[in-house]
Amino acid sequence: MQRTPALTRRGAADATLGTSFDAARRDLVLLAVVIVGLSRLLDGPFAWIVGAILLGAILLGTLAVLGTLEAPEAERGIPIESLILPAVAAIGCLGAIQLVPIGVWLLPALGATALLVDRTVVLEGRILVSDVSLSDEERSSIRVAILLTGFIAFAGVGALVPGGLAGAIVSGATGGPVPQLSAADLLVLASADALIAGLLGYRAASLRVLNIREALWSAATYAVAIAITAAALRAMALPRLIGPALLTLALYLWDAIHGASPARRRDPAWIWQTALLVVLGVLVAGWNVLIRS
């Protein structure tokens, strides 16, 4: 049987999304942009409270948007994994926008927020209306979206925790020692990163397992691995966005190792590629530690 090309399938999926979906999606994106923009005026506990509200709002909003689709999968109920990417993207942007100075630069930042939330909702809509199994290209697109969302969310967590991003909060510091986080702040940082990784890990696991218990167990391993890595990277006081970038690399490596089949893990090419990424991450971390010492 001839296989339907991915681009043709994607165009067919876009055509079936419908005007109701488009209108509901635009409203959801507008809601996310407004809340993210207003959150720039907040800091401390208030920003965390607004972030929790935004997370719930986007979860429910995405459920309503995907519910407008006319697809057999949607009629049976919206899978919970379809709600994760837009919600994490929104709260990640809420945190990351704290790194943008108040002024004209907020406009492109809000535009990027709208684009990211919109594309994640469209991606989940395409998957939901597709009547065939996902192609390798489509699975790769989801993984890229997971990693991009993860990077923004990790950066956002670091921005919300005072001193969470070494070098981003220390005003006027030029090569001086970076203070370590308090135990309470480090716990918040690691816990928030673990939550992000657990949610994204559940979305990644749902691509390869059908059992909810297996997906939850897999998500828990993502959360623990990233929590430990986040605490270790912050202890190394890596400057600014290098920490979130290495956390994203760790998320990718854990997904590659955890999700690969035994046969794939024995492939010499896969082993060398994975080892090269590990060595690269270690070199980047070590180089930055040497620079600051």
RORO-942655 format. One record per atom (N, C-alpha, C, O): x, y, z negated. Coordinates in steps of 0.1 Angstrom, whole numbers, plus 2048, in hexadecimal, padded with zeros to 3 digits. Atoms other than C-alpha are relative to their C-alpha. Layout:
<pts>
XYZ;...
</pts>
This chain:
<pts>
8097F4800;800800800;80980C800;81280D7F8;7F87F47FF;80E82280A;7FD8097F4;7F280B7EF;8017F880C;8158397ED;7FE80E804;80381380D;8047F27FD;80685C7EC;80C8097FC;8108087F0;7F57F7804;8228767ED;7FB8097F4;7F080D7F3;8037F980C;82488A7CC;7FB80E804;7F28137FD;8057F27FC;8208AC7DE;7F2800804;7EA809801;80E8017FB;8008A07EF;7F77FE7F4;7EC8047F4;80880280C;7F38937CE;7FE80C7F8;7F380F7F2;8017F4808;7FB8B37BD;7F780A806;7EF8117FF;8097F77F9;7E98C87D7;7F27FB7FE;7E98047FC;80D805802;7CB8B17D4;7FB8027F2;7EF8067F0;8047FE80E;7CB8B47AE;7FD80F7FE;7F38127F7;8037F2802;7CD8DA7B0;7F3804806;7EB80C800;80D7FC7FA;7AF8DB7C7;7F57FB7F8;7EA8017F9;80B805808;79B8C77AF;7FF8067F2;7F58037EA;8017FA80D;7A28DD791;7F48097FE;7ED8097F4;80D7F8800;7868F579A;80180E7FA;80A8117F3;8017F2805;77C919793;7FE8017F1;80380A7EB;80380080F;76F911770;80D7FE7F9;80F8057EF;7F3802806;791904767;80980C801;80F8107F7;7F77F47FE;7A3922775;7FB80C7F7;8048127F1;8057F5808;78C93B763;8037FD7F1;8078067EA;7FE80380E;78F929742;80F8007FD;8138047F2;7F17FF802;7B5926746;80580E7FF;80D8117F6;7FC7F2801;7B994B74C;7FC8067F3;80480D7ED;8047FB80D;7A595272D;80A7FB7F5;80D8037EC;7F780580A;7BB93B719;80E806800;8148097F6;7F37F97FF;7DB94A726;80080E7FB;8098137F4;8027F2806;7CE96D71E;8008007F1;8068097EB;80080180E;7C79626FB;80E7FE7FA;8118057F1;7F2803804;7EA9546F7;80980D801;8108107F8;7F87F57FE;7FA973705;7FD80B7F6;8068127F0;8047F6809;7E698B6EF;8057FD7F2;80B8067EB;7FB80380D;7EE9786CF;80F8007FF;8148057F5;7F17FF800;8139746D8;80580E800;80E8127F8;7FC7F2800;8159996E0;7FE8077F3;80780E7EE;8037FA80D;8059A46C0;8097FA7F5;80C8017EB;7F880680A;81A98C6AC;80E8067FF;8158057F5;7F37F9800;8399A06B5;80080B7F6;80B80F7F1;8017F680A;82D9BA69C;8017FA7F2;8018027E8;80080780D;82E9A0680;80E7F97FE;8157F7807;7F4808803;84A98E66E;7FD7F97F2;7F37FB7EC;80280780C;84E977650;7F57F7800;7F27F180B;80B80A801;831962644;7F5803809;7EE7FA80E;80B7FD7F7;818975659;8027FA80E;7F87F6814;7FD8067F3;82996A679;7FD7F1800;7F87EB80A;80380E801;82794666D;7F17FD800;7EC7F3806;80F802801;802949665;7FA80280E;7F27FA812;8057FE7F3;7FB958687;8047F480A;7FC7F0812;7FB80B7F8;81093C697;7F77F47FE;7F47ED807;80880C803;7FB921685;7F2802807;7EC7F980C;80D7FD7FA;7DB933691;8017FE80F;7F87F9816;7FF8017F1;7E89356B5;8017F1804;7FB7ED80E;7FF80E7FD;7F19106B4;7F37F9801;7EF7F280A;80D806800;7CE9066AA;7F780680C;7F07FE812;8097FA7F5;7BE91F6C3;8047FA80E;7FB7F7816;7FC8057F3;7D39126E1;7FC7F1801;7F97EC80C;80480E800;7CC8EE6D7;7F17FE804;7EE7F780D;80E8007FD;7A78F46D7;7FC80680D;7F4801815;8037FA7F3;7A890B6F5;8047F780B;7FD7F6815;7FC8097F5;7BB8F270A;7F67F4801;7F37F080C;80A80B800;7A28D7700;7F4805808;7EE7FE810;80C7FB7F9;7868EE70D;80380280F;7FA7FF817;7FC7FE7F2;7998F772D;8007F3807;7FA7F2812;7FF80D7F9;7A18D3736;7F27F9800;7F07F1809;80D806800;77D8CA72D;7F780580C;7ED7FF80F;8087FC7F4;7718DE74B;8037F880D;7FC7FA817;7FC8087F4;7828C6763;7F67F5802;7F17EF7F9;80880B7FC;76D8AE776;8087F4804;80C7F3810;7F780B7FE;78288F773;7FC7F47F7;7F77F77EC;80480C809;77B86B766;8088017F3;8027FD7E8;7F87FF80D;79787074C;7FA80A7F7;7FA8077EB;8057F6808;788890740;7F27FC7FA;7EF8007EF;80E804805;76588173D;8027F67F5;7F97F57EC;7FE80A80B;773865726;8068077F4;8078017E9;7FA7F880B;783880710;80E804803;8157FD80B;7F37FA7FD;7A2896711;80A7F97F7;8097FA7EB;7F6806809;7C1883705;80780B7F8;80A8167FD;7FA7F6809;7D18956E8;80E805805;812810803;7F37FC7FB;7F38956F9;7FF80B80B;80981280D;8027F67F6;7E58AB714;7FF80E7FA;800818802;8017F3806;7E18C76FB;80D8057FA;80E8117F6;7F47FD808;8048C76ED;80980B807;80C815801;7F77F77F9;8198D9708;7FB80F7FF;8038177FC;8047F2800;8048F970B;8008067F1;8048117F0;8007FB80D;8018FC6E5;80E8037FB;81180D7F5;7F27FE804;8268F76DE;80680C808;80E814803;7FB7F57F8;82E90F6FB;7FC80E7FA;8048177FA;8057F3805;81892A6EC;8078047F2;80B80F7F1;7FA7FC80D;8269286C8;80F802802;81580A7FA;7F27FD7FE;8499266D6;80280E805;80C814801;7FF7F27FB;8449466E9;7FD80A7F5;8038157F4;8037F780B;8359566C9;80D8027F8;81080D7F3;7F47FE808;85694F6B7;80B806808;81280F803;7F57FB7F8;86D9566D4;7FF80F803;809816805;8027F27FD;85E9786DA;8058097F5;8078157F7;7FA7F880B;86C9836B8;80E804804;81480D7FE;7F27FC7FC;88E9846CA;80080B80A;80B81080D;8017F67F6;88199D6E3;7FE80E7F9;7F480F7F1;8027F3806;8859C26D8;7F3806805;7EF805810;80C7FA7FD;8659D66D7;80380B80B;80C814809;7FE7F67F5;8639EA6F8;7FD7FA80D;7F47F180D;8048047F2;8629E471D;8037F1802;7FD7EB80B;7FD80E7FE;8729C171A;7F57F77FB;7F57EB7FE;80B808805;8539B5709;7F77FC80C;7F17F180C;8088037F4;8419B672B;8047F3807;7FC7EA809;7FC80D7F9;85699B73D;7FF7F57F6;7FC7E97FB;80180B80A;85698771C;7F27FB800;7EF7EF7FF;80E804800;83098771C;7FC7FA80D;7F47F180E;8028067F3;83097F741;8057F2800;7FE7E9806;7FB80D801;84696173A;7F77F77F8;7F57EB7FA;809808809;82E95671E;7F47FC808;7F07F0808;80B8037F8;811958736;8037F580A;7FB7EC80C;7FC80A7F6;823944751;8027F37FA;7FE7E97FF;7FD80D806;82F929739;7F37F97FB;7F17ED7FE;80C805804;80D924729;7F77FB80B;7F17F080B;8088037F5;7FB92574A;8057F3807;7FD7EB80B;7FA80B7F9;81390C75B;7FE7F37F8;7FC7E87FE;80280C808;8108F373E;7F27FB801;7EF7EF801;80E8047FF;7EA8F473F;7FD7FA80E;7F67F080F;8038057F3;7EA8EF765;8077F2802;8017E9808;7FA80D7FF;8038D3762;7F87F57F9;7F67EA7FF;808809807;7ED8C1749;7F37FD808;7EE7F2808;80C8027F8;7CF8C775F;8027F780C;7FA7EF80F;7FC8087F4;7E08B877D;8017F17FC;7FC7E8803;7FF80E804;7E8899769;7F37FA7FD;7F07EE800;80D805804;7C589675C;7F77FC80B;7F07F280B;8098037F4;7B489777E;8067F6809;7FF7F1813;7FA8097F7;7CD88078E;7FA7F27FE;7F87ED7F3;80680D801;7BD85E796;80A7F5803;8067E9805;7F680A7FE;7DE84C79B;80B8027F6;80B80C7EF;7F57FF80A;7FC845785;80A80B804;80B80E810;7F77F57FE;816860781;80C7FB808;8117F0806;7F48037F9;83386079A;80C8047F7;80B80B7ED;7F47FD807;85786378F;80280F800;8078157F6;7FF7F27FF;85788779B;7F78077F6;7FB8117EF;8097FA809;839890786;8047FD7F1;8038067E9;7FA80380E;84887F767;80B8097FD;80D80E7F2;7F57F6801;86789476D;7FB80E7FD;8018157F5;8067F3802;8528B376F;7FC8027F1;7FE80D7EB;8057FF80E;8428AC74D;80C8007F7;80C8087ED;7F4800809;8648A573D;80780D801;80C8127F7;7FA7F27FF;8728C674B;7F880A7F8;7FD8127F1;8097F7808;8548D873C;8027FE7F1;8018077EA;7FE80380E;8598C671B;80D8067FB;80E80C7F0;7F37FA804;87E8D171A;80080F7FF;8058157F6;8017F1800;8778F5724;7F88057F4;7FC80E7ED;8087FC80C;85B8F770A;8077FE7F3;8068067EA;7F880380C;8728E76F0;80A80B7FE;80C80F7F2;7F67F6802;88D9006F6;7FA80D7FB;8008147F1;8067F4804;87691E6F3;7FB7FF7F1;7FC8087E9;80680280D;86590F6D4;80B7FF7F5;80A8057EA;7F5801809;8879076C3;80580E7FD;8098127F2;7FC7F2801;89292B6CA;7F68087F8;7FA8107EF;80A7F9808;8719386BC;8007FD7F2;7FF8067E9;7FF80480E;87592469C;80C8077FA;80B80C7EF;7F47F9806;898932697;7FE80F7FE;8038157F5;8037F2801;88B95569D;7F68037F4;7F880E7EE;8097FE80B;86F951683;8067FE7F3;8028057E9;7F980380D;885943668;80B80B7FE;81480C807;7F57F6802;89B95F659;80D7FA800;8117F17F8;7F38067FF;8BE957664;8007F3807;80A7EC807;80180D7FA;8B2939677;8097FF80C;80E7F480F;7F77FF7F5;8C6944696;80C8077FB;80C8137F9;7F47F9804;8E994B68B;80580A80A;806807816;7FC7F57F7;8F496C699;7F5809805;7F8814809;80B7F87FB;8D29786A3;7FA8097F5;7F48137F9;8067F880B;8C8986681;80B8087F9;8088127F3;7F67F9807;8EA991675;80480D808;80C80C811;7FE7F47F9;8EA9B5680;80E8067FD;8138067F2;7F37FA801;90C9C5687;80B7F67FD;8177FA7FC;7F5809803;91F9A5681;8077FD80D;8017FA817;7F78027F5;93C9A1699;80B7F67FC;8167FA7F9;7F680B803;94D980692;8017FD7F1;80A7F57EE;80080380E;94798166D;7F97F37FC;7F27ED805;80780D803;93B96265A;7F18027FF;7EC80C7FB;80F800800;91795965E;7FB7F97F4;7FF7EE7F1;80580680D;90595263D;7F87F4803;7F07F380D;80880C7FF;8F6930638;7F28037FC;7EF80C7F4;80E7FF804;8D192C635;7FE7FB7F2;8057F27EE;80480680C;8C1927614;7FA7F2802;7F67EF80D;80680D7FE;8B490460D;7F2800804;7EE7F880C;80E7FE7FC;890910610;7FF80380F;7F77FD816;8017FC7F2;896921632;8057F5809;8007F2814;7FB80B7F8;8AA90363F;7F67F5801;7F47EF80B;80B80A800;88E8EC635;7F580480A;7EF7FC811;80A7FB7F7;875902648;8057FF80E;7FD7FB817;7FA8007F3;88C904666;7FF7F1806;7FB7EE811;7FF80E7FB;8918DE668;7F27FA801;7EF7F280A;80E8067FF;86C8D6661;7F980580C;7F27FE813;8067FA7F4;8608EE67C;8057FA80D;7FD7F7816;7FA8067F4;8788E0695;7FC7F2801;7FA7ED80C;80480E800;86E8BD68B;7F17FF805;7EE7F680D;80E8007FB;8498C6691;80080280F;7F87FB816;8007FD7F1;8518D46B4;8057F3807;7FF7EF811;7FB80C7FA;8668B56BC;7F67F47FF;7F57EC809;80A80B801;84B89D6AF;7F580280A;7F07F8810;80B7FD7F7;8308AE6C4;8057FD80E;7FE7F6816;7FA8027F3;8468AE6E3;8037F1802;8027EB80D;7FD80F7FF;85188A6DC;7F47F8802;7F57EE80A;80C8077FE;82E87F6DA;7FB80180F;7F77F7815;8047FE7F2;82788E6FC;8097F8809;8047F2813;7F78087F7;84687E70B;7FD7F17FE;7FD7E9808;80380E802;83D85C6FB;7F47FC807;7F27F080B;80D8047FA;81A85D709;8027FD80F;7F97F8815;7FD8037F2;82A85B72C;8047F2802;8037EC80E;7FB80E7FF;837838725;7F97F67F8;7FB7EA7FA;80780A809;82282870A;7F1804800;7ED80F801;80E7FE801;7FC824707;7FB7FE7F2;7F08037EF;80480280D;7FA81A6E3;80380D7F7;80E8127F7;7FF7F4808;7F48386CC;80A7FE7F4;8128077F1;7F780280B;8078286AF;80F800805;8178067FE;7F38007FA;8268236C5;80480F803;80F813801;7FD7F27FD;8248476D1;8028087F3;80B8117F3;7FE7F980D;8218546AD;80D7FC7FA;8148057F5;7F3805805;83F83F6A2;80B807808;81580C802;7F67FA7F7;85384C6C0;80180F7FC;80C8157FB;8007F2804;8498706B7;8078037F3;80E80D7F1;7FA7FF80D;85486B693;80F7FF802;8178067FB;7F18017FE;87786069F;80580D806;810811803;7FC7F37FA;8798806B5;80180A7F4;80B8127F4;8007F680B;870895696;80C7FF7F7;8128087F4;7F5802809;88988567F;80E803806;81680A800;7F47FE7F9;8A5886699;80380F801;80E8147FF;7FE7F27FD;8A08AB6A1;8018087F3;8088127F2;7FF7F980D;89B8B567C;80F7FF7FB;8148097F6;7F3802804;8BD8A6674;80A809808;81380F803;7F87F97F7;8CD8B6692;7FF80F7FE;8098167FE;8027F2803;8BE8D868B;8078057F4;80D80F7F4;7F97FC80C;8CB8D9668;80F800802;8168087FD;7F18017FD;8EE8CE674;80580C808;80F812806;7FC7F57F7;8EF8E8690;80080E7F8;8098167FA;8017F4808;8E4904678;80C8017F6;81180C7F4;7F5800809;8FF8FA660;80D804807;816809801;7F57FD7F8;9188FE67C;80080F804;80A814809;8017F27FE;90C922680;80280480F;80A80D812;7FF7FE7F2;90A9206A6;7F980D804;7ED80F7FF;8077F37FE;9029436B4;7F4800809;7F47F9813;80B7FD7F8;8E194E6C1;7F97F3806;7F57EB7FF;80880B7F9;8D19366DB;8077F3803;8027EA809;7F980C7FD;8EC91C6DC;7FA7F57F7;7F97E97FC;80780A808;8DB90A6BF;7F47FA806;7F37EE808;80C8057F9;8B99076D0;8047F880D;7FD7EF810;7FC8077F3;8CB8FD6F1;8057F27FD;8027E8804;7FB80D804;8DD8E16DF;7F57F77FA;7F57EB7FC;80B808805;8BD8D66CE;7F87FB80C;7F37EF80B;8078057F4;8AD8D46F0;8077F5807;8017EB80B;7F880B7FB;8CA8BF6FC;7FE7F37F8;7FD7E87FD;80280C808;8C58A86DE;7F27FA802;7F17EE802;80D8057FD;8A08A66E6;8007F880D;7FA7ED80E;7FF8087F4;8A989B709;8077F37FF;8027E9804;7F880C802;8C38826FE;7F77F67F9;7F87EA7FC;808809807;8AB8736E5;7F57FA808;7F27EE808;80A8057F7;8908706FF;8067F680A;8007EC80D;7FA8097F6;8A8861718;8047F27FA;8027E8800;7FC80D807;8B58476FF;7F47F87FB;7F37EC7FD;80C807807;8948406ED;7F77FB80B;7F07F1809;80A8047F6;88083E70D;8057F780B;7FD7F2813;7FB8087F5;89782B724;7FE7F17FD;7FE7EC7F2;80280F802;89180672A;80E7FA7FD;818800800;7F4807803;8AB7ED71F;8097FE80D;81580080C;7F98027F4;8B57E7743;80780E804;81280E809;7FB7F27FD;8B980D748;80C8037F7;81680A7FC;7F57FD809;8CF810729;80D7F8803;8177FD7FF;7F48077FD;8E77F6737;80680580D;810800811;7FB7FB7F3;8EB809758;80C8097FD;80B8137F6;7F47F9803;90F816758;7FF80F804;8048187FD;8027F27FD;90583676A;7F88087F6;7FB8137F2;8087FA80A;8EB83E750;8088027F3;80780C7ED;7F77FF80C;904837734;80A80C801;80B8137F8;7F67F57FE;91E84F743;7F980D800;7FE8177FA;8077F3800;90486A749;7FC8047F2;7FE8107EE;8047FD80E;8F7868725;80D8047F8;80C80D7F0;7F37FD807;91B867717;80580D803;80A8157FB;7FB7F37FB;92588572C;7F880B7F9;7FE8157F5;8097F6806;90789971E;8048017F1;80480C7EB;7FD80080E;91088F6FA;80E8077FE;80F8107F5;7F37FA801;9358996FF;7FF80F803;8058177FC;8027F27FD;92A8BA70F;7FA8087F4;7FE8127F1;8067FA80C;9148C26F1;80A8027F5;80A80C7EE;7F67FF80A;92F8BA6D9;80B80A803;80F8127F9;7F67F67FC;9488CF6EC;7FB80F7FE;8028177F9;8067F3801;9308ED6ED;8008047F1;80380F7ED;8017FE80F;92A8EA6C7;80D8037FA;80F80C7F2;7F37FE805;94E8E66BF;80780C804;80E8137FC;7FA7F37FB;9599036D4;7FB80C7F9;8038157F5;8067F5807;94191A6C4;8048017F1;80680C7EB;7FB80080E;94C90F6A1;80E8057FF;81180D7F6;7F37FC800;9709156AA;801810802;8098167FC;8007F27FE;9689386B7;7FC8087F4;8028127F1;8057F880C;956942697;8097FE7F4;8088057EA;7F780380C;971933680;80C809800;8158087F7;
</pts>
